[in-house]
Amino acid sequence: MKTGTYNIDLGFDQILDLVKQLPKKEKIRLSKELERGIIDAKLTSLLKAFKTDDLDQETINNEVEIVRSELYARSKAK
């Protein structure tokens, strides 16, 4: 079978009709692929939202030590 790249203009309803013709196993496979694409896009968006240059490993380590010290002091106070 010869493979290549083809561009076809299809509307949503046409694509939906084609998907409905797929066997159940292929519909499940298509669904998983679409879900994976959505999850990847959401994760990328989330990572971009939280990306910062203001936070480095030293700052994180200092904050962790502060919290550990506070927790240790509370546990000794009981």
N, CA, C and O atoms as a GROMACS GRO file, in nm:
protein
  312
    1MET      N    1   0.084  -0.119   0.000
    1MET     CA    2   0.000   0.000   0.000
    1MET      C    3   0.088   0.124   0.000
    1MET      O    4   0.179   0.135   0.082
    2LYS      N    5   0.062   0.215  -0.088
    2LYS     CA    6   0.137   0.338  -0.100
    2LYS      C    7   0.088   0.437   0.006
    2LYS      O    8  -0.032   0.456   0.026
    3THR      N    9   0.184   0.500   0.075
    3THR     CA   10   0.147   0.598   0.176
    3THR      C   11   0.190   0.735   0.130
    3THR      O   12   0.283   0.749   0.051
    4GLY      N   13   0.122   0.836   0.180
    4GLY     CA   14   0.155   0.973   0.144
    4GLY      C   15   0.076   1.067   0.232
    4GLY      O   16   0.006   1.024   0.324
    5THR      N   17   0.087   1.194   0.203
    5THR     CA   18   0.015   1.295   0.276
    5THR      C   19  -0.097   1.349   0.189
    5THR      O   20  -0.076   1.386   0.073
    6TYR      N   21  -0.215   1.352   0.247
    6TYR     CA   22  -0.332   1.400   0.175
    6TYR      C   23  -0.406   1.501   0.261
    6TYR      O   24  -0.416   1.484   0.382
    7ASN      N   25  -0.456   1.605   0.200
    7ASN     CA   26  -0.538   1.703   0.269
    7ASN      C   27  -0.679   1.694   0.216
    7ASN      O   28  -0.702   1.704   0.095
    8ILE      N   29  -0.774   1.674   0.307
    8ILE     CA   30  -0.914   1.663   0.269
    8ILE      C   31  -0.993   1.759   0.358
    8ILE      O   32  -0.976   1.759   0.479
    9ASP      N   33  -1.077   1.839   0.299
    9ASP     CA   34  -1.163   1.927   0.377
    9ASP      C   35  -1.289   1.851   0.417
    9ASP      O   36  -1.374   1.820   0.334
   10LEU      N   37  -1.298   1.823   0.547
   10LEU     CA   38  -1.415   1.755   0.600
   10LEU      C   39  -1.472   1.835   0.715
   10LEU      O   40  -1.398   1.894   0.794
   11GLY      N   41  -1.603   1.838   0.724
   11GLY     CA   42  -1.668   1.905   0.836
   11GLY      C   43  -1.680   1.810   0.953
   11GLY      O   44  -1.657   1.690   0.940
   12PHE      N   45  -1.717   1.864   1.066
   12PHE     CA   46  -1.730   1.784   1.186
   12PHE      C   47  -1.828   1.668   1.166
   12PHE      O   48  -1.800   1.555   1.204
   13ASP      N   49  -1.942   1.698   1.108
   13ASP     CA   50  -2.043   1.593   1.089
   13ASP      C   51  -1.993   1.481   0.998
   13ASP      O   52  -2.025   1.364   1.020
   14GLN      N   53  -1.914   1.517   0.899
   14GLN     CA   54  -1.858   1.415   0.810
   14GLN      C   55  -1.759   1.326   0.886
   14GLN      O   56  -1.758   1.204   0.869
   15ILE      N   57  -1.677   1.388   0.967
   15ILE     CA   58  -1.582   1.311   1.046
   15ILE      C   59  -1.655   1.222   1.145
   15ILE      O   60  -1.619   1.106   1.164
   16LEU      N   61  -1.759   1.277   1.208
   16LEU     CA   62  -1.838   1.199   1.302
   16LEU      C   63  -1.901   1.078   1.234
   16LEU      O   64  -1.903   0.969   1.291
   17ASP      N   65  -1.952   1.096   1.115
   17ASP     CA   66  -2.009   0.983   1.040
   17ASP      C   67  -1.903   0.877   1.012
   17ASP      O   68  -1.932   0.757   1.021
   18LEU      N   69  -1.782   0.920   0.978
   18LEU     CA   70  -1.674   0.823   0.954
   18LEU      C   71  -1.638   0.749   1.080
   18LEU      O   72  -1.616   0.627   1.078
   19VAL      N   73  -1.630   0.820   1.190
   19VAL     CA   74  -1.594   0.756   1.317
   19VAL      C   75  -1.700   0.654   1.357
   19VAL      O   76  -1.668   0.547   1.408
   20LYS      N   77  -1.826   0.687   1.334
   20LYS     CA   78  -1.934   0.594   1.368
   20LYS      C   79  -1.924   0.464   1.290
   20LYS      O   80  -1.977   0.361   1.333
   21GLN      N   81  -1.858   0.468   1.176
   21GLN     CA   82  -1.843   0.348   1.094
   21GLN      C   83  -1.727   0.259   1.140
   21GLN      O   84  -1.716   0.144   1.096
   22LEU      N   85  -1.643   0.310   1.227
   22LEU     CA   86  -1.529   0.231   1.274
   22LEU      C   87  -1.575   0.118   1.366
   22LEU      O   88  -1.678   0.129   1.432
   23PRO      N   89  -1.499   0.010   1.368
   23PRO     CA   90  -1.528  -0.097   1.465
   23PRO      C   91  -1.502  -0.044   1.607
   23PRO      O   92  -1.427   0.051   1.626
   24LYS      N   93  -1.565  -0.108   1.705
   24LYS     CA   94  -1.556  -0.064   1.843
   24LYS      C   95  -1.411  -0.048   1.889
   24LYS      O   96  -1.377   0.050   1.955
   25LYS      N   97  -1.326  -0.144   1.855
   25LYS     CA   98  -1.186  -0.141   1.897
   25LYS      C   99  -1.115  -0.016   1.843
   25LYS      O  100  -1.036   0.045   1.914
   26GLU      N  101  -1.143   0.020   1.720
   26GLU     CA  102  -1.082   0.138   1.659
   26GLU      C  103  -1.137   0.266   1.719
   26GLU      O  104  -1.064   0.365   1.730
   27LYS      N  105  -1.264   0.268   1.757
   27LYS     CA  106  -1.323   0.385   1.823
   27LYS      C  107  -1.254   0.408   1.957
   27LYS      O  108  -1.225   0.522   1.993
   28ILE      N  109  -1.229   0.302   2.030
   28ILE     CA  110  -1.161   0.312   2.159
   28ILE      C  111  -1.020   0.365   2.139
   28ILE      O  112  -0.974   0.452   2.213
   29ARG      N  113  -0.952   0.313   2.039
   29ARG     CA  114  -0.816   0.359   2.009
   29ARG      C  115  -0.815   0.507   1.973
   29ARG      O  116  -0.729   0.582   2.020
   30LEU      N  117  -0.909   0.550   1.890
   30LEU     CA  118  -0.920   0.690   1.851
   30LEU      C  119  -0.949   0.778   1.973
   30LEU      O  120  -0.892   0.886   1.988
   31SER      N  121  -1.037   0.732   2.058
   31SER     CA  122  -1.072   0.805   2.179
   31SER      C  123  -0.950   0.826   2.268
   31SER      O  124  -0.929   0.935   2.321
   32LYS      N  125  -0.870   0.722   2.284
   32LYS     CA  126  -0.749   0.733   2.367
   32LYS      C  127  -0.649   0.830   2.307
   32LYS      O  128  -0.586   0.906   2.379
   33GLU      N  129  -0.636   0.828   2.176
   33GLU     CA  130  -0.544   0.920   2.110
   33GLU      C  131  -0.589   1.066   2.127
   33GLU      O  132  -0.507   1.154   2.154
   34LEU      N  133  -0.718   1.090   2.113
   34LEU     CA  134  -0.771   1.224   2.131
   34LEU      C  135  -0.753   1.271   2.275
   34LEU      O  136  -0.717   1.386   2.300
   35GLU      N  137  -0.779   1.181   2.369
   35GLU     CA  138  -0.764   1.213   2.511
   35GLU      C  139  -0.619   1.246   2.543
   35GLU      O  140  -0.591   1.340   2.618
   36ARG      N  141  -0.527   1.171   2.488
   36ARG     CA  142  -0.384   1.195   2.511
   36ARG      C  143  -0.345   1.334   2.462
   36ARG      O  144  -0.269   1.404   2.529
   37GLY      N  145  -0.396   1.373   2.347
   37GLY     CA  146  -0.367   1.506   2.294
   37GLY      C  147  -0.419   1.617   2.383
   37GLY      O  148  -0.353   1.719   2.402
   38ILE      N  149  -0.537   1.598   2.437
   38ILE     CA  150  -0.597   1.697   2.527
   38ILE      C  151  -0.517   1.706   2.656
   38ILE      O  152  -0.489   1.816   2.704
   39ILE      N  153  -0.480   1.592   2.711
   39ILE     CA  154  -0.402   1.590   2.836
   39ILE      C  155  -0.268   1.658   2.814
   39ILE      O  156  -0.224   1.736   2.899
   40ASP      N  157  -0.202   1.630   2.702
   40ASP     CA  158  -0.073   1.693   2.673
   40ASP      C  159  -0.088   1.845   2.664
   40ASP      O  160  -0.005   1.919   2.717
   41ALA      N  161  -0.193   1.891   2.599
   41ALA     CA  162  -0.215   2.035   2.584
   41ALA      C  163  -0.242   2.100   2.719
   41ALA      O  164  -0.190   2.208   2.747
   42LYS      N  165  -0.323   2.035   2.802
   42LYS     CA  166  -0.354   2.091   2.934
   42LYS      C  167  -0.229   2.093   3.023
   42LYS      O  168  -0.207   2.191   3.095
   43LEU      N  169  -0.149   1.988   3.019
   43LEU     CA  170  -0.028   1.982   3.099
   43LEU      C  171   0.071   2.091   3.056
   43LEU      O  172   0.132   2.156   3.141
   44THR      N  173   0.087   2.109   2.927
   44THR     CA  174   0.176   2.213   2.876
   44THR      C  175   0.129   2.350   2.922
   44THR      O  176   0.210   2.434   2.962
   45SER      N  177   0.000   2.374   2.915
   45SER     CA  178  -0.056   2.501   2.960
   45SER      C  179  -0.034   2.522   3.109
   45SER      O  180   0.001   2.632   3.152
   46LEU      N  181  -0.053   2.418   3.187
   46LEU     CA  182  -0.033   2.425   3.331
   46LEU      C  183   0.114   2.454   3.365
   46LEU      O  184   0.142   2.537   3.451
   47LEU      N  185   0.204   2.386   3.299
   47LEU     CA  186   0.347   2.408   3.324
   47LEU      C  187   0.388   2.550   3.288
   47LEU      O  188   0.469   2.612   3.358
   48LYS      N  189   0.334   2.603   3.179
   48LYS     CA  190   0.364   2.740   3.140
   48LYS      C  191   0.312   2.839   3.243
   48LYS      O  192   0.375   2.941   3.271
   49ALA      N  193   0.196   2.809   3.301
   49ALA     CA  194   0.136   2.899   3.400
   49ALA      C  195   0.220   2.908   3.526
   49ALA      O  196   0.225   3.014   3.590
   50PHE      N  197   0.286   2.800   3.564
   50PHE     CA  198   0.363   2.797   3.687
   50PHE      C  199   0.512   2.820   3.667
   50PHE      O  200   0.587   2.824   3.765
   51LYS      N  201   0.556   2.835   3.544
   51LYS     CA  202   0.698   2.856   3.517
   51LYS      C  203   0.743   2.991   3.570
   51LYS      O  204   0.677   3.093   3.548
   52THR      N  205   0.855   2.990   3.638
   52THR     CA  206   0.910   3.115   3.691
   52THR      C  207   1.061   3.106   3.697
   52THR      O  208   1.118   2.999   3.717
   53ASP      N  209   1.125   3.220   3.680
   53ASP     CA  210   1.270   3.227   3.694
   53ASP      C  211   1.307   3.278   3.834
   53ASP      O  212   1.425   3.284   3.868
   54ASP      N  213   1.205   3.314   3.913
   54ASP     CA  214   1.229   3.370   4.046
   54ASP      C  215   1.256   3.264   4.152
   54ASP      O  216   1.294   3.298   4.263
   55LEU      N  217   1.237   3.139   4.120
   55LEU     CA  218   1.249   3.032   4.217
   55LEU      C  219   1.362   2.939   4.176
   55LEU      O  220   1.362   2.883   4.066
   56ASP      N  221   1.460   2.923   4.268
   56ASP     CA  222   1.570   2.832   4.238
   56ASP      C  223   1.577   2.724   4.347
   56ASP      O  224   1.505   2.732   4.447
   57GLN      N  225   1.662   2.627   4.328
   57GLN     CA  226   1.670   2.514   4.420
   57GLN      C  227   1.713   2.558   4.560
   57GLN      O  228   1.666   2.502   4.659
   58GLU      N  229   1.800   2.657   4.568
   58GLU     CA  230   1.844   2.705   4.700
   58GLU      C  231   1.727   2.764   4.779
   58GLU      O  232   1.715   2.741   4.899
   59THR      N  233   1.642   2.840   4.712
   59THR     CA  234   1.525   2.898   4.778
   59THR      C  235   1.431   2.788   4.827
   59THR      O  236   1.378   2.795   4.938
   60ILE      N  237   1.411   2.688   4.744
   60ILE     CA  238   1.326   2.575   4.782
   60ILE      C  239   1.384   2.504   4.904
   60ILE      O  240   1.312   2.475   4.999
   61ASN      N  241   1.513   2.476   4.900
   61ASN     CA  242   1.579   2.408   5.013
   61ASN      C  243   1.567   2.488   5.142
   61ASN      O  244   1.541   2.431   5.248
   62ASN      N  245   1.584   2.619   5.134
   62ASN     CA  246   1.572   2.704   5.252
   62ASN      C  247   1.431   2.698   5.310
   62ASN      O  248   1.414   2.688   5.431
   63GLU      N  249   1.331   2.705   5.224
   63GLU     CA  250   1.192   2.698   5.270
   63GLU      C  251   1.162   2.563   5.333
   63GLU      O  252   1.093   2.556   5.435
   64VAL      N  253   1.212   2.456   5.274
   64VAL     CA  254   1.191   2.322   5.328
   64VAL      C  255   1.252   2.312   5.467
   64VAL      O  256   1.190   2.256   5.558
   65GLU      N  257   1.370   2.364   5.485
   65GLU     CA  258   1.436   2.360   5.617
   65GLU      C  259   1.360   2.442   5.720
   65GLU      O  260   1.350   2.400   5.836
   66ILE      N  261   1.306   2.555   5.681
   66ILE     CA  262   1.226   2.637   5.773
   66ILE      C  263   1.103   2.560   5.820
   66ILE      O  264   1.073   2.556   5.939
   67VAL      N  265   1.032   2.498   5.725
   67VAL     CA  266   0.912   2.422   5.760
   67VAL      C  267   0.948   2.302   5.846
   67VAL      O  268   0.878   2.272   5.942
   68ARG      N  269   1.054   2.233   5.814
   68ARG     CA  270   1.097   2.118   5.895
   68ARG      C  271   1.129   2.162   6.039
   68ARG      O  272   1.091   2.094   6.135
   69SER      N  273   1.197   2.273   6.052
   69SER     CA  274   1.230   2.324   6.184
   69SER      C  275   1.105   2.359   6.263
   69SER      O  276   1.095   2.328   6.382
   70GLU      N  277   1.010   2.422   6.198
   70GLU     CA  278   0.884   2.457   6.264
   70GLU      C  279   0.808   2.332   6.308
   70GLU      O  280   0.755   2.327   6.419
   71LEU      N  281   0.801   2.233   6.221
   71LEU     CA  282   0.732   2.108   6.255
   71LEU      C  283   0.801   2.036   6.369
   71LEU      O  284   0.735   1.980   6.457
   72TYR      N  285   0.933   2.036   6.368
   72TYR     CA  286   1.009   1.971   6.474
   72TYR      C  287   0.985   2.043   6.607
   72TYR      O  288   0.967   1.979   6.711
   73ALA      N  289   0.985   2.176   6.603
   73ALA     CA  290   0.963   2.254   6.726
   73ALA      C  291   0.822   2.227   6.780
   73ALA      O  292   0.805   2.216   6.902
   74ARG      N  293   0.722   2.217   6.694
   74ARG     CA  294   0.585   2.188   6.738
   74ARG      C  295   0.575   2.049   6.800
   74ARG      O  296   0.507   2.030   6.901
   75SER      N  297   0.644   1.953   6.740
   75SER     CA  298   0.636   1.816   6.793
   75SER      C  299   0.704   1.806   6.929
   75SER      O  300   0.661   1.726   7.013
   76LYS      N  301   0.807   1.884   6.954
   76LYS     CA  302   0.877   1.885   7.084
   76LYS      C  303   0.794   1.959   7.190
   76LYS      O  304   0.804   1.930   7.309
   77ALA      N  305   0.711   2.055   7.146
   77ALA     CA  306   0.632   2.135   7.239
   77ALA      C  307   0.515   2.056   7.297
   77ALA      O  308   0.460   2.095   7.400
   78LYS      N  309   0.477   1.948   7.234
   78LYS     CA  310   0.360   1.870   7.279
   78LYS      C  311   0.393   1.786   7.396
   78LYS      O  312   0.307   1.714   7.447
   0.00000   0.00000   0.00000
